[in-house]
Amino acid sequence: MARSKTYADYLNLHELLGLQGDDDELSNDEQHFVIVHQNFELWFRLVLIELRAARTLLLQTTLPEEDVPRIVHHLKRCTEIFRHMANQWKIMETLTPQDFLAFRDGLGTASGFESYQMRELELLLGLETKQRVAGMDPLAHFRKLAKRGGPDAEVLKRLEAEAAMPALGEILAKWLLRTPIQGSLAGDAGDEEKVSEFVDEYLAVHKKICDDAVARMTRHGVDNIEAVAARFSGSHSAATDFLKPDGIVSRSRAGLLFIESYRELPLLAWPRILIDTLVELEESLVLFRTHHVRMVERLIGRRVGTGGSSGVDYLEATLQYRVFGDLWAVRTILIKSDALPELQQPEFYGFA
C-alpha cells in the first residue's frame, strides 16, 4: 500500500527546516538573519518563474490581445512580492548593531552581491553592465567563483544562459515599435511619414506649451526668468532628443507616447495597463532596494561591506537603476489631452 503524502512531505519540510543551521550552534540573532535571507531567495525564485512566464508570452511574434492580461497577471504578482519583501526588512531591523556585530565576522567575505538569483533577475529585466555602479560586472565575479567547480560552476552557466536571452526591456521596445500610430502600422506604406508627422506635430505643441509657460511667468514677475526660460528650453530639447535620437524618429518611443497620450482608446486599454504595470513593478523593486539601504545604514552605518564594497554608499547608488527608462522618461513630456494632435482614423481604435 502506497504511503499517503503528508503536508510535510508535499512541502519537503523536513529538508527545508534543516537548512537554517544547528540551533545549538547559532544564536537566535544569527538564525533570524539566515531565515530572513533564505526567505528572500525563495521569493526571488518565484519572481524569476513569473518573469519568465511573462517573457515567453511577450516573445510571440504577434501578441494576441487575450495574452496581455496574462502578462499583467504575472507582473502584478512580482510587484506584490517585492512590496512584501520591502516590509521584510523591518524584521531585519529588530537586530541591534551589537546583535549583528556579534556574528558578522562569521560571514567572511560573503556578500549580498553574490545573490545569484538577484543578479539573474536583473539580467532578465535588462539591467546592463554599463548602467551598474562603476560598471561592475556580476558575471566577472561569478566566473571567479566558478573555478571552484560544483554548484558555483552551475550558477555561472545559469547566469550566462540568462545573459544570452532577450531581456524584458529589449522585448518591450520591439513590442512598442508595433504600436499603431494614427491608424498606421509598422511596415505599412507611408508609415514613416505618418509617424514623423505625429511626432513633429506633438513637439510643436510641446514647444508652444513651454513658451507659453515662460511668457506667463514673465508677466507674473518670476525671479531669475532667464534661468527658468533655460530650463523650459532644456525640457523641450530633451523631449526632442527622446523622440528623435540623433535626429531620427524612434518608432518604439513614438508608440509609447501614443499609448500614454490616447490611453482612453479601447484598443490601447490593455497596452496602457501593461505599461503601468511595468512601471509599478520597477517602482516596487526600487522601494525594495531603498528599504534595504536604510536597514543596512541603521545596522552598520557606513562600514565597508563584507564583500569589500563601500557598503551603504554602493547600495545607495543602485537606487538610480532604471531598466524601463523610457517608461519613466515619457511622463516628463506628456501634454494635456485637449492639446494633443487630432486623432486620425478613430474607428481603427474602437471609436466610430
C-alpha positions in Angstrom: 0.0 0.0 0.0 1.4 3.4 -1.1 2.3 5.8 1.8 -0.1 8.7 1.8 1.5 12.1 1.3 1.5 14.4 4.3 1.7 18.2 4.5 5.4 17.9 5.4 6.0 15.5 2.5 4.4 17.8 0.0 6.4 20.9 1.1 9.6 19.0 1.8 9.5 20.5 5.3 11.9 18.0 6.8 14.6 19.1 4.4 13.6 22.7 4.3 13.7 23.2 8.1 17.1 21.5 8.3 18.7 24.3 6.2 18.9 27.0 8.8 21.8 25.6 10.8 22.1 24.0 14.2 20.0 25.6 16.9 22.7 24.8 19.5 25.5 26.5 17.5 23.7 29.6 16.1 22.3 32.4 18.3 18.7 33.5 17.9 20.0 36.6 16.1 22.0 34.7 13.5 19.2 32.2 13.0 17.0 35.2 12.4 19.5 36.7 9.9 19.7 33.4 8.0 15.9 32.7 7.9 15.1 36.2 6.6 17.6 36.0 3.8 16.5 32.5 2.9 13.0 33.8 2.6 14.3 36.5 0.2 15.9 33.8 -2.0 12.6 31.8 -2.1 10.7 34.9 -3.2 13.4 35.6 -5.8 12.8 32.1 -7.2 9.1 32.8 -7.6 9.8 36.2 -9.2 12.0 34.5 -11.8 9.4 32.0 -12.6 6.7 34.7 -13.1 9.0 36.9 -15.1 10.0 34.1 -17.4 6.3 33.3 -18.0 5.7 36.9 -18.9 8.7 36.9 -21.2 7.6 33.8 -23.0 4.2 35.5 -23.9 5.9 38.8 -24.9 8.3 36.9 -27.2 5.5 35.9 -29.5 5.9 37.4 -33.0 2.3 38.6 -32.8 1.0 39.1 -29.3 -2.7 38.1 -29.1 -4.8 40.6 -27.2 -6.0 38.0 -24.8 -2.4 37.3 -23.7 -1.8 40.8 -22.4 -3.9 40.3 -19.3 -2.0 37.1 -18.6 1.3 39.0 -18.8 -0.1 41.7 -16.5 -1.1 38.9 -14.0 2.4 37.6 -13.9 3.9 41.0 -13.4 1.5 42.1 -10.7 2.4 39.0 -8.7 6.1 40.1 -8.9 5.1 43.6 -7.7 3.3 42.3 -4.7 6.3 40.0 -3.8 8.7 43.0 -3.9 6.3 45.0 -1.7 6.2 42.1 0.7 10.0 41.8 0.7 10.4 45.5 1.3 8.4 45.1 4.5 10.6 42.1 5.5 13.5 44.5 6.1 11.5 45.7 9.1 12.0 42.2 10.6 15.8 42.6 10.0 15.7 45.9 11.9 14.8 44.0 15.1 18.5 43.3 15.1 20.6 45.9 17.0 24.0 46.9 15.7 25.6 45.0 18.6 23.5 41.9 17.8 24.8 41.9 14.3 28.4 42.6 15.1 28.4 39.5 17.4 28.2 37.2 14.4 29.1 39.5 11.4 32.7 38.2 11.2 31.3 34.7 10.6 30.0 35.9 7.2 33.6 36.2 6.0 33.6 37.8 2.5 30.0 36.6 1.7 28.1 39.5 0.3 24.5 40.1 -0.9 26.1 40.9 -4.3 26.6 37.1 -4.6 22.9 36.5 -4.5 22.9 34.9 -8.0 19.1 34.9 -8.2 19.1 38.7 -7.8 21.7 39.0 -10.5 19.8 36.7 -12.7 16.6 38.7 -12.1 18.5 41.9 -13.1 19.7 40.2 -16.3 16.2 39.0 -17.1 14.8 42.5 -16.7 17.6 44.1 -18.8 19.9 45.9 -16.4 23.1 46.4 -18.5 26.7 46.4 -17.1 27.2 50.0 -18.3 24.3 51.0 -16.1 25.7 49.4 -12.9 27.7 51.2 -10.3 31.3 51.7 -11.6 30.4 49.3 -14.4 30.5 46.3 -12.0 30.1 43.1 -14.0 28.4 40.4 -11.9 29.4 37.7 -14.4 33.1 38.5 -13.9 32.7 37.8 -10.2 30.8 34.6 -10.8 33.4 33.4 -13.3 35.9 33.6 -10.5 33.6 31.6 -8.2 33.0 29.1 -10.9 36.6 28.0 -10.7 35.7 26.2 -7.5 33.5 23.9 -9.6 30.4 22.2 -8.4 27.3 24.4 -7.8 29.3 27.6 -8.4 30.1 26.4 -12.0 26.4 25.6 -12.5 25.4 29.1 -11.3 27.7 30.6 -13.9 26.0 28.5 -16.6 22.6 29.8 -15.5 23.7 33.4 -15.5 25.4 33.1 -18.9 22.3 31.5 -20.3 20.2 34.3 -19.0 22.5 36.9 -20.3 22.2 35.3 -23.8 18.3 35.6 -23.7 16.4 38.7 -24.8 15.8 40.9 -21.8 12.3 42.2 -20.9 13.4 45.8 -21.7 14.5 44.8 -25.2 11.4 42.8 -25.9 9.2 45.6 -24.7 10.9 48.1 -27.1 10.1 45.7 -30.0 6.5 45.4 -28.9 6.1 49.2 -28.6 7.6 49.5 -32.1 4.5 47.7 -33.5 2.1 50.2 -31.9 -0.5 51.5 -34.4 0.1 55.3 -34.6 -2.6 57.5 -36.1 -4.1 54.3 -37.6 -0.8 53.3 -39.3 1.0 50.0 -38.6 4.8 49.5 -38.7 5.6 48.3 -42.3 2.5 50.0 -43.8 3.1 52.1 -46.9 3.7 55.7 -45.7 4.1 54.6 -42.1 7.4 56.6 -41.6 5.8 59.8 -42.9 2.7 59.3 -40.7 4.7 58.7 -37.6 7.1 61.5 -38.3 4.1 63.9 -38.8 2.7 62.9 -35.5 6.0 63.4 -33.7 6.6 66.8 -35.3 3.1 68.0 -34.5 3.4 66.8 -30.9 6.8 68.5 -30.5 5.4 71.7 -31.9 2.6 71.7 -29.3 5.1 70.8 -26.6 7.3 73.8 -27.6 4.3 76.1 -27.5 3.3 75.0 -24.0 6.9 75.6 -22.8 7.0 79.1 -24.5 3.6 80.0 -23.1 4.7 78.9 -19.6 7.7 81.2 -19.8 5.6 84.1 -21.1 3.1 83.6 -18.2 5.9 83.5 -15.6 7.4 86.6 -17.1 4.1 88.5 -16.8 3.9 87.4 -13.1 7.4 88.7 -12.4 9.0 85.4 -11.6 12.6 85.9 -10.3 15.5 84.8 -12.4 13.3 84.3 -15.5 16.4 83.7 -17.7 17.2 80.5 -15.7 13.6 79.5 -15.9 13.5 80.0 -19.6 16.6 77.9 -20.0 15.0 75.1 -18.0 12.0 75.1 -20.3 14.2 75.2 -23.4 16.2 72.3 -22.0 13.0 70.4 -21.3 11.9 70.8 -24.9 15.4 69.8 -26.2 15.1 66.7 -24.0 11.7 65.9 -25.5 13.1 66.2 -29.0 16.1 64.0 -28.2 13.8 61.4 -26.6 11.5 61.1 -29.6 14.2 61.8 -32.3 17.5 60.5 -31.0 20.3 61.5 -33.4 17.6 63.3 -35.4 15.8 60.1 -36.4 12.3 59.3 -35.1 12.2 56.4 -32.7 9.1 54.4 -33.6 9.1 52.5 -30.3 9.2 55.7 -28.3 6.6 57.3 -30.5 4.4 54.2 -29.9 4.9 54.5 -26.2 4.0 58.2 -26.3 0.9 57.5 -28.4 -0.4 54.9 -25.9 0.2 57.2 -23.0 -1.4 60.2 -24.8 -4.5 58.4 -26.1 -4.9 55.9 -23.3 -8.7 56.0 -23.2 -9.0 54.4 -26.7 -10.4 50.8 -26.4 -7.6 49.2 -28.5 -5.0 50.8 -26.3 -6.6 49.9 -22.9 -4.5 46.7 -22.2 -1.3 48.1 -23.7 -1.6 51.0 -21.3 -2.3 48.7 -18.4 0.8 46.7 -19.3 3.0 49.8 -19.3 1.6 51.0 -16.0 2.2 47.5 -14.5 5.8 47.5 -15.7 6.4 50.9 -14.1 4.7 49.7 -10.9 6.9 46.6 -10.9 10.1 48.7 -11.2 8.9 51.1 -8.6 8.4 48.2 -6.2 11.9 47.0 -6.9 13.3 50.4 -6.3 11.4 50.6 -3.0 12.7 47.2 -2.0 16.3 48.5 -2.6 15.5 51.7 -0.7 14.3 49.8 2.4 17.4 47.6 2.2 19.8 50.6 2.1 18.1 52.2 5.1 18.1 49.0 7.1 21.8 48.5 6.4 22.7 52.0 7.4 20.7 51.6 10.6 22.5 48.4 11.4 26.1 49.1 10.4 26.3 52.8 9.5 28.9 53.5 6.7 31.1 50.5 7.4 32.9 48.7 4.5 30.7 45.9 3.2 31.5 42.3 3.9 32.5 41.7 0.3 34.7 44.8 0.3 32.3 47.2 -1.3 31.7 50.7 0.0 28.6 49.3 1.8 25.8 51.8 2.1 27.3 54.2 -0.5 27.3 51.3 -3.0 23.7 50.3 -2.2 22.5 54.0 -2.4 24.0 54.2 -5.9 21.9 51.2 -7.0 18.7 53.2 -6.3 19.4 55.1 -9.6 19.0 51.8 -11.6 16.1 52.0 -14.1 15.5 49.2 -16.5 12.4 50.6 -18.1 13.9 54.0 -18.5 11.7 55.1 -21.5 8.5 54.3 -19.5 9.6 56.7 -16.8 11.0 59.3 -19.2 7.9 59.6 -21.3 6.0 61.0 -18.3 8.2 64.1 -18.4 7.0 65.1 -21.9 3.2 64.3 -21.7 0.8 67.1 -22.5 -2.8 67.5 -21.5 -5.3 65.7 -23.7 -7.1 68.7 -25.1 -3.8 69.9 -26.6 -2.9 66.6 -28.4 -2.7 66.3 -32.2 -6.1 65.4 -33.6 -6.6 61.6 -33.6 -6.8 60.2 -37.1 -8.8 57.1 -38.1 -10.6 56.9 -34.6 -12.6 53.9 -35.8 -9.4 51.9 -36.0 -9.1 52.2 -32.2 -12.6 51.2 -31.4 -14.4 54.6 -31.7 -16.8 55.3 -34.5 
